[in-house]
Amino acid sequence: MAKIGDKNTGAKAGSIKKVLITQPKPEGEKSPYFDLAKKHDIELHFHPFIIIEGIPAKEFRKQKVDMVNFTAVIFTSRHAIDHFFRICEEMKITVSQDTKYYCITEAIALYLQKFILYRKRKVFYGADGTNKSLFDVINKHKDNEKFLYPCSQSFDSEITNWLKANNCEYARPVLYNVVSNDIKEVVDRKYDVICFFTPGGVKSLLENFPKYKQNGTKIGAFGANTSKAAEEAGLVLDIKAPQPQAPSMVSALELFLSGQKKK
């Protein structure tokens, strides 16, 4: 793969050797990513494109959102889950066992297991990772609910617009900020595939490389909002997740790499 700015030098079918995952490297030695790299004889590199900065409890109090007054929480990212429970712990807030959780994907729903007894809680998630599927689930249960939508300053306005249009009582507390990481040296290392997981990751790419040209680099995106951000940035997507046959980025990469070998 060529450096940014070169022409017509993208990865050809079957020539995928280096893949960049725009997230921190998994802890420990066991990860499906490592199994994938071994199976397909590829180099997998991990580097977060964004930095998450939590809002201190002192700053959160200024938003005057009383967590205990809400019956349901909407989660669209793992970061939101991390910082929701962090704030609750810092402020000594006990989350009710009756709280309902609405997640945009099954993977994010399962991440709740780090903080709650999953099987004993009311957890719902969208069918295909889109906002529409999330709205379909919420719509079935929205009567008499008060929704919390914890997020960053760059929140998804489509969600708040839907809640407003459907006369839902809600609050949108900002619990963390998303800051673009310095990725110039990383992207210059000539990757054949770059996989994104958040709209913030796509934004980071463009902030670091305002004149970025894809030039055949294969782009993967996890989540409908990430795919939307990538396409709006003019990127061509070759790998999308979640999908019925690829619920995770690892499985989506598996399908893509297996397909490349057949060409």
Sequence and secondary structure as in RCSB ss.txt:
>XXXX:A:sequence
MAKIGDKNTGAKAGSIKKVLITQPKPEGEKSPYFDLAKKHDIELHFHPFIIIEGIPAKEFRKQKVDMVNFTAVIF
TSRHAIDHFFRICEEMKITVSQDTKYYCITEAIALYLQKFILYRKRKVFYGADGTNKSLFDVINKHKDNEKFLYP
CSQSFDSEITNWLKANNCEYARPVLYNVVSNDIKEVVDRKYDVICFFTPGGVKSLLENFPKYKQNGTKIGAFGAN
TSKAAEEAGLVLDIKAPQPQAPSMVSALELFLSGQKKK
>XXXX:A:secstr
   TT  S    TT   EEEESS   SSS  HHHHHHHHHT EEEE  SEEEEE  HHHHHTT   GGG SEEEE
SSHHHHHHHHHHHHHTT    TT EEEESSHHHHHHGGGTS GGGSEEEE SSSSHHHHHHHHHHH TT EEE  
EESS  HHHHHHHHHTT EEE  EEEEEEE   HHHHTT  SEEEE SHHHHHHHHHH TT   TT EEEEESHH
HHHHHHHTT  EEEEESBTTBSSHHHHHHHHHHHHHH 
